Amino acid sequence: MGRPGVTYREVAEAATQLTQQGHIPTVDGVRARLGTGSKSTIGPLLKQWKAQHAARVSESETGLPVELVAAVKGLYESLQQQAQSQMDTVKEETQTQVEAAREAQAAAEARQRELERALEAKEAACAQLDAEKATLKVALEDTQRVQLTVQAEAAGLRERLEDRTQVVQDLKHQWAQAQANLEHYRESIRAQRLQERADARRQLQQLEQALKESRAENQAFQATYGRLEKEQIRLQAEWDQLHTEKTSLSEQVEQLNQKLEQTQQQWAEREGRYQTLGQAYQEAIAKVETHKKNLLEVEKQKARTQEKMETLIAALQKAEDKIDGLQS
């Protein structure tokens, strides 16, 4: 509160007197003329008086005509409005840029989440490849064991076939000797000839029985070979599936590499993880190549087994031809 006795009227009169005397009405000037009152009381009252007598105060303070002061004031207000308009424009542009930056940040975060999901899918695919590799390794070991068994059986068949071949050769020699004796002693030893024929017939029956056994063993060998051939077809189908999956993974890795090249500058800190992924992919390719080599080795073993089969079949055919010759 101001001191008692200081009113607006007193302040107005003091300000008017100062203006008439050519002085600028200030708080200190009014207070000096009144001889009383505080600045906090006189200040608002003096401001009110200046607002009501703005033209007179302006002319007394500046020494310029009121019209010129009004023109300058209008120009100032126009410049202030232009500045405010420019500030609003800059503010709107800044707000737009901030919104665009936020949207870009949200898009980058979404892209990061998408890349992380793709990386997780790739890691799962690599784990599945490892599991399939283990399964194929077990199947390959089983095939190798079956192949060793077949090789052992083939060796036994080969030995028996050699024995049968030797028996046939011995019989052929005996038959030639008997034929020579028969020609030389046709009339004198007819009974002996009949006995030799009976012996030869009995030996021929034995040979036929041995041939039947060989054919049965050959059929068993053919069944084993068919089983191996089916196993080979199954392994080839699994290999084709792995090759398809490898192609799909290669395409996915190519797409991921393209995406990584586009966002490499923004997500440089994730380069290590992507390199790890590339290394895992190379290891998966190396595993697939190793499996492919194993399958090629199985193919070679199959070819060797086929050659042995053909050799056995040719030997059996020769034995049958010799038996047919003996029967003739």
C-alpha positions in Angstrom: 0.0 0.0 0.0 1.2 3.6 -0.7 1.5 6.2 1.9 -1.8 8.0 2.8 -2.4 11.2 0.8 -0.7 10.0 -2.5 -3.5 9.7 -5.1 -3.8 9.5 -8.8 -4.9 13.1 -9.0 -1.7 14.3 -7.3 0.4 12.2 -9.5 -1.4 13.4 -12.6 -1.0 17.0 -11.6 2.7 16.6 -10.9 3.3 14.8 -14.2 1.4 17.5 -16.1 3.5 20.3 -14.5 6.7 18.5 -15.4 5.5 18.1 -19.0 4.6 21.8 -19.3 8.0 22.7 -18.0 9.6 20.6 -20.7 10.7 17.8 -18.4 10.1 14.1 -18.9 7.7 12.8 -16.2 9.5 10.1 -14.3 8.8 8.3 -11.0 11.7 10.1 -9.3 10.6 13.5 -10.7 7.0 13.1 -9.6 8.2 11.9 -6.2 10.5 14.9 -5.8 7.7 17.3 -6.8 5.2 15.7 -4.4 7.8 15.3 -1.6 6.2 12.0 -0.5 5.1 8.6 -1.8 7.0 5.4 -2.6 8.1 4.3 -6.1 5.9 1.3 -5.9 2.9 3.5 -5.4 3.8 6.3 -7.8 5.0 4.0 -10.6 1.6 2.3 -11.5 -0.2 5.7 -11.2 2.3 7.4 -13.5 2.0 4.6 -16.0 -1.7 5.0 -16.0 -1.4 8.7 -16.6 1.1 8.2 -19.5 -1.3 5.7 -21.1 -4.1 8.4 -21.0 -1.7 11.2 -22.3 0.5 9.2 -24.6 0.6 11.8 -27.4 1.6 14.6 -25.0 4.2 12.4 -23.3 5.6 11.1 -26.7 6.1 14.6 -28.0 7.7 15.8 -24.7 10.0 12.9 -24.5 11.1 12.7 -28.1 10.6 16.2 -29.3 8.9 14.8 -32.5 5.5 15.4 -33.9 2.8 12.9 -32.9 2.1 11.9 -36.5 5.7 10.9 -37.0 5.7 8.9 -33.8 2.5 7.2 -34.9 4.0 6.3 -38.3 7.2 4.9 -36.7 5.1 3.0 -34.2 3.0 1.5 -37.1 6.2 0.6 -38.9 7.6 -1.0 -35.8 4.4 -3.0 -35.3 4.4 -4.1 -38.9 8.0 -5.3 -38.6 7.2 -7.0 -35.4 4.3 -8.8 -37.1 6.6 -9.9 -39.9 9.1 -11.1 -37.4 6.4 -13.0 -35.5 5.1 -14.5 -38.8 8.7 -15.6 -39.7 9.1 -17.0 -36.2 5.8 -19.0 -36.6 7.0 -20.3 -40.0 10.3 -21.4 -38.6 8.5 -22.9 -35.6 6.2 -24.9 -38.0 9.1 -26.0 -40.1 11.1 -27.0 -37.0 8.0 -28.9 -35.8 7.7 -30.7 -39.2 11.3 -31.6 -39.1 11.0 -33.0 -35.6 8.0 -35.0 -36.6 9.8 -36.4 -39.7 12.8 -37.2 -37.5 10.5 -39.1 -35.1 8.9 -41.0 -37.9 12.4 -41.8 -39.3 13.4 -43.0 -35.9 10.3 -45.2 -35.5 10.9 -46.6 -39.0 14.5 -47.3 -38.1 13.5 -49.1 -34.9 10.9 -51.1 -36.8 13.6 -52.0 -39.4 15.9 -53.0 -36.5 13.2 -55.3 -35.1 12.7 -56.8 -38.5 16.4 -57.5 -39.0 16.5 -59.1 -35.5 13.6 -61.4 -36.4 15.3 -62.3 -39.7 18.6 -63.0 -37.7 16.7 -65.2 -35.3 15.1 -67.1 -38.2 18.5 -67.6 -39.8 19.9 -68.9 -36.5 17.0 -71.3 -36.2 17.6 -72.5 -39.8 21.3 -73.1 -39.0 20.3 -75.1 -36.0 17.9 -77.2 -38.1 20.7 -77.8 -40.6 23.0 -79.1 -37.8 20.2 -81.5 -36.6 19.7 -82.8 -40.2 23.4 -83.2 -40.6 23.5 -85.4 -37.5 20.6 -87.5 -38.8 22.3 -87.9 -42.2 25.6 -88.9 -40.5 23.8 -91.7 -38.6 22.1 -92.8 -41.8 25.5 -92.8 -43.6 27.1 -94.9 -40.8 24.2 -97.4 -41.1 24.7 -97.5 -44.9 28.4 -98.1 -44.4 27.7 -101.0 -42.0 25.3 -102.5 -44.5 27.8 -102.1 -47.3 30.5 -103.9 -45.3 28.0 -106.7 -44.7 27.3 -106.9 -48.4 31.0 -106.9 -49.3 31.5 -109.8 -46.9 28.6 -111.7 -48.5 30.0 -110.9 -51.9 33.4 -112.2 -50.9 31.8 -115.5 -49.7 29.8 -115.8 -52.9 33.0 -115.2 -54.9 34.8 -118.0 -53.0 31.9 -120.4 -53.5 31.8 -119.5 -57.2 35.5 -120.2 -57.6 34.9 -123.6 -55.9 32.0 -124.3 -58.3 34.2 -123.3 -61.3 37.0 -125.6 -60.2 34.5 -128.5 -59.8 33.1 -127.7 -63.3 36.7 -127.7 -64.7 37.4 -131.0 -63.0 34.2 -132.5 -64.4 35.0 -131.2 -67.8 38.4 -132.9 -67.7 36.9 -136.1 -66.4 34.3 -136.0 -69.1 36.9 -135.5 -71.8 38.9 -138.4 -70.4 35.8 -140.6 -70.3 34.9 -139.6 -73.8 38.4 -140.6 -75.0 38.2 -143.9 -73.2 34.7 -144.5 -74.6 36.0 -144.0 -78.1 38.9 -146.3 -77.6 37.0 -149.0 -75.7 33.5 -148.7 -77.2 32.9 -152.3 -77.7 34.8 -153.8 -74.9 33.8 -151.7 -72.0 30.1 -150.7 -72.7 29.2 -151.5 -69.1 32.0 -149.2 -67.8 30.7 -146.5 -70.2 27.2 -146.8 -68.7 28.7 -146.6 -65.2 30.6 -143.5 -66.1 27.5 -141.9 -67.6 25.6 -142.7 -64.4 28.4 -141.1 -62.4 28.4 -138.1 -64.7 24.6 -137.8 -64.4 25.0 -137.9 -60.6 27.7 -135.2 -60.7 25.5 -133.2 -63.0 22.7 -133.3 -60.5 25.1 -132.2 -57.8 26.1 -129.3 -60.1 22.5 -128.4 -60.7 21.9 -128.4 -56.9 25.0 -126.2 -56.4 23.7 -123.9 -59.2 20.3 -123.6 -57.5 22.1 -122.7 -54.3 24.2 -120.1 -56.1 21.0 -118.7 -57.7 19.3 -118.5 -54.3 22.4 -116.7 -52.9 22.4 -114.4 -55.9 18.7 -113.6 -55.3 19.5 -112.8 -51.7 22.4 -110.6 -52.9 20.0 -108.9 -55.3 17.6 -108.2 -52.5 20.4 -106.7 -50.4 21.5 -104.6 -53.4 17.9 -103.4 -53.9 17.7 -102.4 -50.3 20.9 -100.5 -50.7 19.6 -98.9 -53.8 16.4 -97.7 -52.0 18.6 -96.3 -49.2 20.7 -94.5 -51.8 17.4 -93.0 -53.3 16.3 -91.9 -49.8 19.7 -90.3 -49.2 19.6 -88.6 -52.6 16.1 -87.2 -51.7 17.4 -85.9 -48.4 20.4 -84.3 -50.2 18.0 -82.6 -52.7 16.0 -81.3 -49.8 19.1 -79.9 -48.2 20.2 -78.4 -51.5 16.8 -76.7 -51.8 17.0 -75.4 -48.3 20.6 -74.2 -49.0 19.3 -72.3 -52.1 16.5 -70.7 -50.0 19.0 -69.8 -47.3 21.3 -68.3 -49.9 18.5 -66.1 -51.2 17.6 -65.0 -47.7 21.2 -64.2 -46.9 21.5 -62.2 -50.1 18.4 -60.2 -49.1 19.7 -59.7 -45.7 23.1 -58.5 -47.1 21.2 -55.9 -49.3 19.3 -54.6 -46.3 22.4 -54.5 -44.2 24.2 -52.4 -47.0 21.3 -49.9 -46.9 21.4 -49.5 -43.1 25.1 -50.0 -42.5 25.8 -46.3 -41.6 22.9 -46.2 -39.1 23.5 -49.6 -37.4 27.3 -50.0 -37.6 27.4 -51.4 -34.1 25.5 -54.5 -35.3 28.1 -55.4 -37.9 29.8 -57.9 -35.6 26.6 -59.9 -35.2 26.0 -59.9 -39.0 29.6 -61.1 -39.5 28.9 -63.9 -37.1 25.9 -64.8 -39.0 27.9 -64.9 -42.3 30.5 -67.2 -40.6 27.7 -69.5 -39.4 26.3 -69.6 -42.9 29.8 -70.5 -44.4 30.1 -73.3 -41.8 26.7 -74.6 -42.8 27.8 -74.5 -46.5 31.0 -76.4 -45.5 28.9 -79.0 -43.6 26.7 -79.4 -46.7 29.7 -79.8 -48.9 31.2 -82.4 -46.6 27.9 -84.3 -46.7 27.9 -84.1 -50.5 31.4 -85.6 -50.5 30.2 -88.4 -48.3 27.3 -89.1 -50.7 29.7 -89.1 -53.6 31.8 -91.7 -51.7 28.6 -93.8 -51.2 28.0 -93.5 -55.0 31.5 -94.8 -55.7 31.1 -97.7 -53.3 27.7 -98.5 -54.9 29.5 -98.5 -58.4 32.1 -100.9 -57.0 29.4 -103.2 -55.6 27.6 -103.1 -59.0 30.9 -104.1 -60.7 31.3 -107.0 -58.3 27.7 -108.0 -58.9 28.2 -108.0 -62.7 31.4 -110.0 -62.3 29.5 -112.6 -60.2 26.7 -112.7 -62.7 29.1 -113.2 -65.6 30.9 -116.0 -63.7 27.5 -117.7 -63.0 26.6 -117.4 -66.7 29.9 -119.0 -67.7 29.2 -121.9 -65.2 25.7 -122.3 -66.7 27.1 -122.3 -70.2 29.6 -125.0 -69.2 26.9 -127.1 -67.6 24.8 -126.7 -70.8 27.8 -127.8 -72.8 28.2 -130.8 -70.5 24.6 -131.7 -70.8 24.8 -131.4 -74.6 
